[in-house]
Amino acid sequence: MVRLMEVKGVPILQLHGRFDAQAVPAVRSTLASVIDVPVPTVVIDLSAVSFIDSAALALLVATRRACLSGGGALALCGMSPSVRLVFELTQLLPLFPHYAHLPEAVNALTRTAMETG
């Protein structure tokens, strides 16, 4: 369900399957280690997510808040049309920088870190 990796110094969380209330505790646990740093920056890859619910959205909003308050950033990538629709219907899409592919998200956060660091 959750895979953590790093590309160009940016932590990447790759999620698979259903990102719902049942999956949230594992994702939250993994995110906790990633954002508990001085400048939390993370990309969440949703390309293999088939379903997302309100519990998952709440976790993403809370993670965004934590990253921004620490001077970092959170970006999303790889949303399927059905996952993107959930973000659009809940009007959350504008809150998150989002990219079609992982390399774009990593490059954007790398540039942001260089500009602010």
Rosetta silent file (secondary structure, phi, psi, omega in degrees, C-alpha in Angstrom):
SEQUENCE: MVRLMEVKGVPILQLHGRFDAQAVPAVRSTLASVIDVPVPTVVIDLSAVSFIDSAALALLVATRRACLSGGGALALCGMSPSVRLVFELTQLLPLFPHYAHLPEAVNALTRTAMETG
SCORE:     score description
SCORE:     0.000 S_00000001
   1 L     0.000  -46.940 -177.185    0.000    0.000    0.000 S_00000001
   2 E  -123.364  128.806  175.955    2.714    2.524    0.973 S_00000001
   3 E  -127.803  129.435  179.349    6.234    2.678   -0.420 S_00000001
   4 E  -107.362  130.763  176.018    8.745    5.315    0.636 S_00000001
   5 E  -144.810  178.989 -179.778   11.645    6.269   -1.597 S_00000001
   6 E  -136.655  136.197  176.711   13.771    9.310   -2.345 S_00000001
   7 E  -131.874  124.726 -179.015   14.557   11.046   -5.625 S_00000001
   8 L    51.692   35.724  178.936   17.002   13.993   -5.773 S_00000001
   9 L    81.122    1.603 -179.905   16.710   14.320   -2.004 S_00000001
  10 E  -101.385  123.296  175.735   12.912   14.588   -2.111 S_00000001
  11 E   -66.602  136.936  179.774   10.937   11.963   -0.173 S_00000001
  12 E  -122.754  126.033  171.902    8.332   10.217   -2.335 S_00000001
  13 E  -103.711  116.119  176.263    5.373    8.314   -0.933 S_00000001
  14 E  -100.652  122.284 -178.644    3.963    5.937   -3.524 S_00000001
  15 E  -106.817  147.375 -177.657    0.475    4.748   -2.667 S_00000001
  16 E  -134.065  140.207  175.467   -1.242    1.723   -4.202 S_00000001
  17 E    82.119 -138.444 -178.057   -4.861    0.577   -4.274 S_00000001
  18 E   -87.008  126.330  174.411   -7.489    2.173   -2.076 S_00000001
  19 E  -104.726   87.973 -173.734   -6.463    5.267   -0.134 S_00000001
  20 L  -134.333 -172.391 -176.782   -9.267    5.181    2.409 S_00000001
  21 L   -55.378  -33.203  179.565   -9.918    5.179    6.158 S_00000001
  22 L   -70.802  -33.193 -178.471   -8.432    1.713    6.441 S_00000001
  23 L   -86.050  -21.283 -174.251   -5.189    2.784    4.728 S_00000001
  24 H   -54.581  -45.161 -179.135   -4.846    6.151    6.494 S_00000001
  25 H   -57.522  -41.462  178.926   -3.049    4.872    9.657 S_00000001
  26 H   -67.218  -41.113  179.213   -0.229    3.277    7.633 S_00000001
  27 H   -67.083  -43.275  178.998    0.123    6.335    5.422 S_00000001
  28 H   -59.522  -43.416  179.875    0.034    8.664    8.446 S_00000001
  29 H   -61.420  -44.546  178.983    2.749    6.628   10.156 S_00000001
  30 H   -66.946  -42.594  179.349    5.009    6.785    7.113 S_00000001
  31 H   -63.245  -35.077 -177.963    4.339   10.494    6.610 S_00000001
  32 H   -56.901  -41.013 -179.949    5.173   11.228   10.246 S_00000001
  33 H   -71.555  -28.528 -177.568    8.782   10.190    9.717 S_00000001
  34 H   -79.404  -37.656 -175.228    9.025   12.211    6.506 S_00000001
  35 H   -95.304   -1.137  177.436    7.585   15.489    7.781 S_00000001
  36 L   -88.756   58.386  178.897    9.281   15.449   11.188 S_00000001
  37 L  -137.255  165.437 -177.215   12.244   17.422    9.831 S_00000001
  38 L   -56.540  -42.875  179.220   13.109   21.135    9.873 S_00000001
  39 L  -127.019   88.423 -174.820   11.781   21.814    6.339 S_00000001
  40 L   -71.448  122.668  178.830    9.278   19.068    5.467 S_00000001
  41 E  -135.308  132.391 -177.817    8.974   18.446    1.741 S_00000001
  42 E  -154.255  147.136  170.788    7.259   15.444    0.192 S_00000001
  43 E  -110.760  133.420  174.729    5.681   14.219   -3.033 S_00000001
  44 E  -110.233  115.878 -177.882    2.746   11.858   -2.808 S_00000001
  45 E   -90.590  113.024 -177.753    2.427    9.705   -5.911 S_00000001
  46 E  -101.997   12.214 -173.176   -1.209    8.774   -6.480 S_00000001
  47 E   -62.323  -25.603  179.951   -0.705    7.103   -9.862 S_00000001
  48 E  -106.476   15.234  178.635   -1.600    3.641   -8.517 S_00000001
  49 E   -89.417  126.475 -178.000   -4.487    4.806   -6.302 S_00000001
  50 E   -97.211  -17.779 -176.115   -7.838    3.482   -7.483 S_00000001
  51 E  -155.985  143.532  176.653  -10.040    5.142   -4.828 S_00000001
  52 E  -138.059  139.311 -179.645   -9.735    7.982   -2.325 S_00000001
  53 L  -121.140 -177.012 -174.795  -12.126    8.907    0.489 S_00000001
  54 H   -65.300  -31.527  177.317  -12.672   11.777    2.918 S_00000001
  55 H   -64.725  -40.549  177.962  -10.351   10.317    5.566 S_00000001
  56 H   -67.096  -41.686  177.904   -7.515   10.287    3.038 S_00000001
  57 H   -61.615  -41.685  178.592   -8.336   13.822    1.936 S_00000001
  58 H   -61.537  -40.580  177.655   -8.275   14.976    5.570 S_00000001
  59 H   -63.941  -41.547  178.938   -4.833   13.415    6.013 S_00000001
  60 H   -64.338  -41.064  178.441   -3.546   15.166    2.896 S_00000001
  61 H   -63.685  -44.436  178.841   -4.889   18.532    4.078 S_00000001
  62 H   -64.043  -39.453  178.660   -3.284   18.051    7.509 S_00000001
  63 H   -66.143  -41.486  176.560    0.012   17.009    5.895 S_00000001
  64 H   -58.089  -47.144 -179.466   -0.072   20.049    3.630 S_00000001
  65 H   -59.459  -44.566  179.982   -0.605   22.281    6.648 S_00000001
  66 H   -64.036  -42.479  179.559    2.317   20.664    8.501 S_00000001
  67 H   -64.056  -48.043 -178.099    4.636   21.002    5.511 S_00000001
  68 H   -65.105  -39.417 -179.350    3.755   24.639    4.880 S_00000001
  69 H   -67.241  -23.022  176.776    4.022   25.622    8.538 S_00000001
  70 L   -92.761    6.457  179.932    7.534   24.187    8.564 S_00000001
  71 L    82.066   12.258 -179.331    8.521   26.135    5.459 S_00000001
  72 L  -103.029 -153.687 -177.028    8.338   23.082    3.225 S_00000001
  73 E  -155.295  154.060  173.810    5.980   21.853    0.532 S_00000001
  74 E  -127.496  131.405  176.033    3.715   18.992   -0.431 S_00000001
  75 E  -128.318  150.307  176.968    3.008   18.066   -4.044 S_00000001
  76 E  -112.351  151.893  174.919    0.772   15.415   -5.549 S_00000001
  77 E  -147.542  159.542  171.288    1.319   13.589   -8.807 S_00000001
  78 L    71.418   30.564 -179.921   -0.214   10.969  -11.043 S_00000001
  79 L   -68.308  130.171  172.144   -3.898   11.434  -10.252 S_00000001
  80 L   -72.128  163.301  178.350   -6.188    9.165  -12.224 S_00000001
  81 H   -56.304  -38.382 -178.572   -9.303   10.830  -13.653 S_00000001
  82 H   -70.398  -38.043  177.410  -11.474    9.358  -10.869 S_00000001
  83 H   -69.287  -42.954  178.112   -9.129   10.523   -8.093 S_00000001
  84 H   -59.924  -38.994  179.411   -8.796   13.960   -9.691 S_00000001
  85 H   -60.220  -39.594  177.634  -12.581   14.202   -9.844 S_00000001
  86 H   -61.773  -43.930  177.666  -12.803   13.734   -6.071 S_00000001
  87 H   -63.201  -39.356  179.372  -10.337   16.607   -5.574 S_00000001
  88 H   -67.382  -45.831 -178.020  -12.327   18.763   -8.005 S_00000001
  89 H   -64.987  -32.242  179.346  -15.718   17.982   -6.433 S_00000001
  90 L   -88.859   -0.548 -179.535  -14.418   18.758   -2.945 S_00000001
  91 L    60.136   29.896  178.275  -12.739   21.917   -4.256 S_00000001
  92 L   -95.188  -16.115 -175.692   -9.409   20.783   -2.808 S_00000001
  93 H   -54.562  -42.833 -179.307   -7.490   20.606   -6.075 S_00000001
  94 H   -64.715  -18.364 -179.576   -6.357   24.270   -5.975 S_00000001
  95 H   -72.811  -25.211 -171.453   -4.781   23.719   -2.538 S_00000001
  96 L  -113.402  127.518  166.828   -2.231   21.230   -3.818 S_00000001
  97 L   -61.743  129.746 -177.147    0.471   21.658   -6.416 S_00000001
  98 E  -137.116  143.643 -173.300   -0.237   18.687   -8.672 S_00000001
  99 E  -134.009  152.994 -179.195    1.617   17.222  -11.586 S_00000001
 100 L   -68.835  -36.865 -173.564    0.902   14.559  -14.169 S_00000001
 101 L  -132.238  153.912 -178.500    4.132   12.662  -13.557 S_00000001
 102 H   -56.061  -47.230 -178.947    6.567   12.062  -10.704 S_00000001
 103 H   -57.596  -36.959  177.999    9.628   13.675  -12.352 S_00000001
 104 H   -62.716  -44.198 -179.488    7.713   16.944  -12.796 S_00000001
 105 H   -64.220  -44.715  179.548    6.732   17.002   -9.123 S_00000001
 106 H   -62.440  -45.622  179.512   10.270   16.219   -7.955 S_00000001
 107 H   -61.928  -40.236  179.579   11.749   18.907  -10.210 S_00000001
 108 H   -63.824  -44.371 -179.413    9.224   21.473   -8.976 S_00000001
 109 H   -72.417  -31.349  176.628    9.989   20.760   -5.314 S_00000001
 110 H   -65.946  -43.508  177.262   13.718   20.675   -5.994 S_00000001
 111 H   -62.888  -43.825 -179.501   13.498   24.123   -7.639 S_00000001
 112 H   -60.668  -44.328  179.957   11.382   25.430   -4.753 S_00000001
 113 H   -63.813  -38.408  179.690   13.898   24.164   -2.196 S_00000001
 114 H   -68.601  -37.048 -178.702   16.782   25.778   -4.107 S_00000001
 115 H   -71.352  -35.236 -177.488   14.951   29.107   -4.343 S_00000001
 116 H   -92.204  -19.482 -175.260   14.043   29.187   -0.643 S_00000001
 117 L   -92.496    0.000    0.000   17.197   27.533    0.706 S_00000001
